[in-house]
Amino acid sequence: GRPDDAAITLNKVDPAFLPDIYALFFENLLRASYKPSSPVLMVGIVLPLSGDQIEEGEAFLTGFYEGEKSVGETKQRLSIIVQDSRSTNLQAIMQAQNLEKMNQLKALICPLDDQASLAVTSALSSTNIPIILTNLQRDDLSKIYNKSFHFYSTLAMQGRMAARYIVSELGLSNIAVIAPANQDGEIQTDSFIRELDHLGSNVVATEWYSGEPINLKRQFKSLRQVAFGLL
């Protein structure tokens, strides 16, 4: 890094005009600018700090800062560039593309929803910048861009892993499924059933429910009838 240049730049910033969420970042940057130069790892974060997803974005940024602070002193400093997606797909793409053009940037962290994550991943699929997707995603976006990395398993991955556990660990062959009748439930269940079929197990019945699973009497009655038929 170039601490002297950083100190000159930061001294031009009036902290009174910074949003409260940036106060600790500014203070740490100012202190770091008076330390000797050391290797810097620069990462970009694209997240909603305005618009209808502002609460999620601010919560992530606060948590990220606390996590980075808890690591303590290391030989390599972390430089963070934060850009506001404004809770829109288009702005997320524009900010990600602008960050990707920075030569020193090593990775992008994107705590974005499904649609914005898909938009950013697609827009950067011809680049070479790693993208870390920290939110739960419905689909495996590494199929679009092999340098996108999921912090959580996708819904489809969860379905496949559940099927493998049932077959390899529990040794079950006849399986009944009760699942929510929504998009997430369909994605997870379809993946689960396909993996069971691939592993040679049999799904004997599939029942769906809407809303909260408070009363599943009808579904269990149907499954009992199927079970009696297998005896």
Stockholm file with secondary structure:
# STOCKHOLM 1.0

chainA/1-231         GRPDDAAITLNKVDPAFLPDIYALFFENLLRASYKPSSPVLMVGIVLPLSGDQIEEGEAFLTGFYEGEKSVGETKQRLSIIVQDSRSTNLQAIMQAQNLEKMNQLKALICPLDDQASLAVTSALSSTNIPIILTNLQRDDLSKIYNKSFHFYSTLAMQGRMAARYIVSELGLSNIAVIAPANQDGEIQTDSFIRELDHLGSNVVATEWYSGEPINLKRQFKSLRQVAFGLL
#=GR chainA/1-231 SS CCHHHHHHHHTTCCGGGSCGGGHHHHHHHHHHTTSCCCCEEEEEEEECSSSTTHHHHHHHHHHHHHHHHHTCCCSSEEEEEEEECTTCHHHHHHHHHHHHTCTTEEEEEECCCHHHHHHHHHHTTTSCCCEEECSCCSSCGGGTCTTEEESSCCHHHHHHHHHHHHHHTSCCCEEEEEEESSHHHHHHHHHHHHHHHHTTCEEEEEEEECSSSSCCHHHHHHHHHHHHHHC
#=GC SS_cons         CCHHHHHHHHTTCCGGGSCGGGHHHHHHHHHHTTSCCCCEEEEEEEECSSSTTHHHHHHHHHHHHHHHHHTCCCSSEEEEEEEECTTCHHHHHHHHHHHHTCTTEEEEEECCCHHHHHHHHHHTTTSCCCEEECSCCSSCGGGTCTTEEESSCCHHHHHHHHHHHHHHTSCCCEEEEEEESSHHHHHHHHHHHHHHHHTTCEEEEEEEECSSSSCCHHHHHHHHHHHHHHC
//
